[in-house]
């Protein structure tokens, strides 16, 4: 099919990554809805508080995610 370092990519692997990403996003939305309905604090304030407590880690995580997104969109196929 293709090599990992080669010029082609594996469509099944891309599909697997898309499914995993959408599953994680769906779980986060479902958790946010469940927290909201039970009267507890939603995810956004929790994440904001965590980022305020650990600003260097949050900055590094944001930079890492940004680099991965840029790599995805800017890499030639």
Buried (B, 14 or more C-beta within 10 A) or exposed (E): EEEEEEEEEEEEEEEEEEEEEEEEEEEEEEEBEEBEEEEEEEBEEEEEEEBEEEEEEBEEEEEEEEEEEEEEEEEEE
